[in-house]
């Protein structure tokens, strides 16, 4: 028996209240809140009612590719995006991949703006902790500063192109590098387009 929308909202509301209580004693409430939101969103998008609605985007053609691209960005909707692009049979695969990549880029920039303007204070505090300083020093001593930066860009790019949650790649870039949105946009478009193109070719 399918759960009603009201039941879903009530259940998720109670979960949010419980999780918020745990944040009071945590040193990084914004980051913890972000993790909680991602977790709750995963359960919401696992609900059959929501899944059925998302599957209807298959009939939207290239407009559906934009929506699919947006879903390709967020970890909790990535499985739906993968299924969508694998099932999609566009007349022009390259055009569909670029359109989907554009949708994913919009999603990535949205995440980037939120991280950059709402979470930087906690990232800066996190960078100053002994553990993070030791890790950063170890990497720099082993690889050098430039290679460390290039490595972070490479890892973030692979995460963005892959079915892995883009949030991880964007957090890596926004929190630990000085990248600007104007630089992130073409990187995101290229890597997401590549990832979606691979799915369309399957």
C-alpha positions in Angstrom: 0.0 0.0 0.0 1.4 3.4 -1.1 2.1 6.0 1.6 0.2 9.2 1.3 2.1 12.5 0.6 0.9 13.8 4.0 2.4 10.7 5.7 5.7 11.3 4.0 5.9 14.9 5.1 4.9 14.1 8.7 7.5 11.3 8.9 10.3 13.4 7.4 9.4 16.3 9.7 9.8 14.2 12.8 13.1 12.9 11.5 14.3 16.5 11.0 13.3 17.4 14.5 15.3 14.5 15.9 18.3 15.3 13.8 18.3 19.0 14.7 18.5 18.1 18.4 21.8 16.3 17.7 23.3 19.5 16.1 23.3 21.5 19.3 26.5 20.0 20.6 28.3 19.6 17.3 31.1 22.1 16.3 30.0 22.3 12.6 26.2 22.6 12.6 26.0 23.8 9.0 28.0 20.9 7.6 26.1 18.5 9.8 22.8 20.0 8.6 23.9 19.6 5.0 24.6 15.9 5.6 21.2 15.5 7.3 19.4 17.2 4.4 21.1 15.0 1.9 20.2 11.9 4.0 16.6 13.0 4.3 16.4 13.8 0.6 17.6 10.3 -0.2 14.7 8.7 1.7 12.2 11.1 0.1 13.4 10.3 -3.4 13.3 6.6 -2.6 9.6 6.8 -2.0 7.6 5.0 -4.8 5.3 8.0 -5.3 8.2 10.3 -6.0 10.0 7.7 -8.2 6.8 7.3 -10.3 6.6 11.1 -10.8 10.3 11.3 -11.8 9.9 8.5 -14.3 7.3 10.6 -16.1 10.2 13.0 -17.3 11.1 10.4 -19.9 8.3 11.8 -22.1 9.6 15.4 -22.0 12.3 14.9 -24.7 15.2 17.4 -24.6 13.5 19.3 -21.8 13.5 16.1 -19.8 17.3 16.0 -20.5 17.7 19.3 -18.7 15.7 18.0 -15.7 17.7 14.7 -15.9 20.9 16.8 -15.8 19.8 18.5 -12.7 19.1 15.2 -11.1 22.5 13.9 -12.2 24.1 16.6 -9.9 22.6 15.6 -6.6 23.7 12.3 -5.0 20.2 11.4 -3.8 18.7 11.7 -7.3 21.7 10.4 -9.3 20.2 6.8 -9.6 17.1 8.2 -11.3 19.2 10.3 -13.6 21.3 7.3 -14.6 18.1 5.3 -15.3 16.7 8.2 -17.2 19.6 8.7 -19.6 20.1 5.0 -20.2 16.4 4.7 -21.1 16.4 7.9 -23.2 16.6 7.4 -26.9 17.2 10.9 -28.4 17.5 11.6 -32.1 20.8 13.5 -31.4 22.9 11.9 -28.6 25.4 14.7 -28.6 22.8 17.4 -28.3 21.0 15.5 -25.5 24.3 15.1 -23.7 25.2 18.8 -23.9 21.6 19.8 -22.8 21.8 17.3 -19.9 25.3 18.6 -19.1 23.9 22.2 -19.0 21.2 21.1 -16.5 23.9 19.5 -14.4 26.1 22.6 -14.6 23.2 24.7 -13.3 22.8 22.3 -10.3 26.6 22.4 -9.6 26.7 26.2 -9.6 23.7 26.2 -7.3 25.5 23.9 -4.9 28.7 26.0 -5.3 27.0 29.3 -4.4 25.4 27.7 -1.3 28.7 26.2 -0.1 30.7 29.4 -0.9 28.4 31.8 0.9 27.0 29.7 3.7 29.6 27.2 4.7 33.0 28.9 4.2 33.2 29.9 7.9 33.1 26.3 8.9 35.4 25.2 6.2 38.0 27.8 7.3 37.7 26.5 10.9 38.0 22.9 9.7 41.2 23.8 7.8 42.7 25.2 11.0 42.2 21.9 12.9 45.4 19.9 13.7 44.2 16.9 11.7 43.5 18.9 8.5 46.8 20.8 8.9 48.7 17.5 9.2 47.0 16.0 6.2 47.6 19.2 4.1 51.3 19.3 5.1 51.8 15.6 4.4 50.3 16.0 0.9 52.3 19.2 0.2 55.6 17.6 1.5 55.0 14.5 -0.7 53.6 16.1 -3.9 54.3 19.8 -3.7 51.7 22.6 -3.5 51.0 22.9 -7.3 50.5 19.1 -7.7 48.3 19.1 -4.7 46.0 21.7 -6.3 46.0 19.9 -9.6 45.2 16.7 -7.9 42.2 18.2 -6.1 40.9 19.6 -9.5 41.4 16.2 -11.1 39.6 14.3 -8.3 36.8 16.8 -8.3 36.5 16.6 -12.1 36.3 12.8 -11.9 33.6 12.9 -9.2 31.5 15.4 -11.2 31.7 13.3 -14.4 31.0 10.0 -12.6 27.7 8.9 -11.0 29.2 9.8 -7.6 27.5 12.7 -5.8 28.6 16.0 -7.3 28.3 17.6 -3.9 31.6 15.9 -2.9 33.4 17.4 -5.9 31.9 20.8 -5.4 32.6 20.8 -1.7 36.2 19.9 -2.5 36.6 22.8 -4.9 34.6 25.4 -3.0 35.9 24.6 0.4 39.6 23.8 -0.3 40.5 25.9 -3.4 40.0 29.5 -4.6 38.1 28.5 -7.7 35.6 31.0 -9.1 32.2 30.2 -10.6 33.4 31.4 -14.0 36.0 28.7 -13.9 33.8 26.0 -12.4 31.1 26.4 -15.0 33.0 25.2 -18.1 34.6 22.4 -16.0 31.2 21.2 -14.8 29.7 21.5 -18.3 32.5 19.5 -19.9 32.7 16.7 -17.2 28.9 16.3 -16.8 28.4 16.2 -20.6 31.0 13.5 -20.8 29.4 11.5 -18.0 25.9 11.8 -19.5 27.2 11.0 -23.0 28.7 7.7 -21.7 25.3 6.8 -20.2 23.5 7.6 -23.5 25.9 5.4 -25.4 25.1 2.4 -23.2 
